[in-house]
Each structure stands twice: as C-alpha cells, then as structure tokens.
Amino acid sequence: MKLPFLKSSKTTEAEVSEKIFGVEVNTDLIAQLIKIYIENGHPGTKAQKNRSAVRGGGKKPWRQKGTGRARAGTSRSPLWRGGGVVFPAASKSAKPKKMNKKMYKSAMRSIFSSLAKENKIFLSEQINIENPKTKDFLDYLHKNELNEGLFIVEEISKNLNLASRNLPNVNVTSPTSLNPINLLKFNPIIISENCLGLIEEKLS
C-alpha cells in the first residue's frame, strides 16, 4: 500500500505497511476506544464534607447540662458555622477504564486504515523549523497548502513546539503519545517518514 507525500517533499508516494494502514476497519472497536478515552478524561465532580469528614470538632463544646444552652456534641454539626453538610455531594469519579493491549492496537490500526482509505493521511520529510516563531510554521503550512493538521514526528524539537503551540488548528505529537481522539479530530494527518517504523512497532 502507498501513501502520498506533501507537495513540498521530493518524492510523491511511499510504500507503507498493510498491517497498519490496510486492515479491515472495525468501527465498533474504534467507538469503544473513543468512549474509554472520553470517560477517562472527565474529572471527578467536587465533593463536600459531612460532619465526620470536617477536621476538628472532637471535643464536646460544653458540658451536657447546667449551662442553659442546647446540648451540643460537636462544633462540626451541620447547624454550626464551619460544620459539615447534611447531605454532601459525593465525588462521582470512578476508576479509569482500561482496554487491553490487543484491542487497543487493533482499534488504532482500524483508525489509521480508515484515515488512509479516506485520503486523510500524508507523509512528510523531516520537519525542520529553524526559528521558534509561529510565522516559520505558518510558512511551512502555506508551502504545503495546509490550514490545519495533526503532525506526528519522531521527536518534538524545542523550535517546533514553540512555533506550533499557538496555532489552534495544529497539534504536534510523537508516536509514543498517539491520541485516538486527535487522530479523528484533525484533518489531515501528516506523518514524518522516519516515524513509520515507530508506529508499526508500537501497533504491531
């Protein structure tokens, strides 16, 4: 199977692994992976404290009888200022959901294969940004007639990171930090040629 290069590259196409970019697409498995990523990305809701969780209040404020005041067992009663809440909201965050490695790799291969079939993946020579300026990266985008994209590079250099981080429609990542949501969110996907072996190794 072959994938096209960006316009600024010297070559036009390159042979890629059928095992990664040419497998049968399993949409159900992709949906399961995306659901897990989304659910694990949600922070737990803030919790409140009941009377036993509030710090302090262990000593009885005054004796039971003889003071003329209502009896009180703790200063952390919900009736008191600084006390606990009667029916506190509890955190709803659960344990992170997991997908076993075999299913994860299969789902990621399905995503790459789906993108390849839709002509959303392009290859690129190594991306070299000489200066850490957004203008330099914009020049690179204009040179390749791009307005946005997900760029997968072997190593994110300091200049590349600084030059691309202020662009809202651009994301730069490495093969070790692949995010399935970003793969489906950005269009196109630009893969540095020297990353093909790393991606194949990670997902095979």
N, C-alpha and C positions, 0 to 999 in steps of 0.2 A: 504494500500500500504506500502511496505517496502523498505528501502534504506540500502545499505551496509555500514559498518564501515571501517575505515582504518585498516591496518594489525596490528598496534601496540595496538589497542583497545581490551578490554577484550571480548566484545560481537561482533557478526558478523552482525546482522541486527537489525533494529528498525522500529517500525510502525510509519508512518508519515501521515499527513492529505491529503486525496484525494482532498480536495478543493484547495490545493496549488500545489501539485506535481502530480495530476492525472486528470487535466482538459483537455478538448479538446484544442489543440494548434491553436491559431488564428495568423497565420503568417502575415496577413495584419496589424493587430493591433500592433504586435511587430515591424514591419518595420516603422510604423508611429511614435512609441515611440522613436526608434533609430534616425530617421530623426530629430525629435524635439531636442533630446539631442545634436546631432552633430551641428545643426544650432545654437543653443543657446551657444555652446562652442566656436564659431568663434568670435574673437574680431572684433570690427569695424575698418575699414581702417582709416589711419591717414588723418585728414582734413587740408586744407590750409586756409589762411585768405584772404578775399578780402579787398579792400581799406577801407570799412566801419568797418571791424572787427579788423583791426590793431589798437592797442592802440595809442592814441595821434593824432596829425595832425589836431586838431580842429581849430587852429589859421591859418589865411592866412599868408604864409611865408613873403610876402612883398606886398606893395600896388599894385593895378591893373595897374596903368600907371606911366610913368615917370622914371622908373629905367633902361630902355634899355634892360631888360631881359624879357623872355617869361613870360606871366601871369601864376600864379600858385595859385590854391585854397587850396591845402593841401600838406603837406610834406609826406603824406602816399599814394601818387599816385603810380601806378604800374611802372611809369617811374623813380621813385626815389629809391635810395638805402634805404632799410628798409621799403619800401612801400608794399602794398598788391599785390596779384597775380591777373592777368586779369581774367583768368578762373580757379578758385581754385577747387581742388578736394574736394568733399564733403564726409563726413562720410556716409558709407552705412549701418551702424549698425541699425537694426530695433528693435522694442520692442520684448522682449523674447516671444517666442511662448509657449503656455501652452496646457496641456492636462488635462481634468477634472479627478477628483479623481477616479471615477468609471472605466473609460477607462484605467487609469494608473495601477490600481490594477489588472484589467483583463489582461493587457499586461504583467505585471510582473508574474502573475500566469502562463500565457502561456509560458514564458521563463523558469521558474522553471520546469514546466511539460515537456517541450521539452528536457531540460537537463537531467531530470530523465529518460526519455524514451531512451536517447542516452547513459545511464550509465556514465554520467559525474559528478554526484553528489555523494559525500561520506560524511558520518558522522564521527565525531571525539569526543573523550572525551575532556575535557577542556585542552587547550594548555597552558602548563606552561613552560616558559623559565626562568631558574634560573639566568642566567647572560645576560647582554645586549651585547652579542657578536654574530656576524654573524655565527661563527663556531657552536655555540649551535643550531641555527636554521637550519643550513645545516645538522647537525647530526640528527635532527628531520625529515628532509626531506628524508635523506638516510635510516633512520629506517623504513620509510613508502614507500620506493621505489618511491619517487617523485622527479621531477626536477623543477617543477613549480606549480602554482595553485593560486586560489583566496580563501583566508581563511576568513570566516565570523564568528566572535567571539562576545560574548556578550559585552565585554569591552576590548579595546586595552590597555594592560598594557604598562608601560614605557619600560620594558625589551623586550617585544615582538615587540614593534615599532622600537626600536633601533637595534634589532637583524635582522629584516627583511627588513628594508628600503633600504639597499644597494644591494639587490638582484633584478635584472631587471625583472625576470620572476615570481616574487611573489608580491602579493598585499594583505594587511590585512585590512579588513573593518568591520563595525558593521551593524546590521540590520537596523539602522536608517539612514545609509548612502549608501544604496544599489544603485549601478550604473548599469543600464541595459547593457551598452557597455562592462563593465568589466565582467559581467556575461557571455557574449557571447565570449569575448576575451580569457579568461583564461580557461585552461583545465588541471586538474579537478577543481571542486568547492568543497571545504571542509567546512562543516558547523559544528560548535560546537554544541553538543547535546542540551545544555541549551539555544540555540538560536531558536530552532524550534518553541517554543511558541511565541516568539517575532516576528518572521517572519509571523507566522499565524495571529497574532493580527494586524500587520501592513497591510497585504494584504487581509484580510477578510472583 
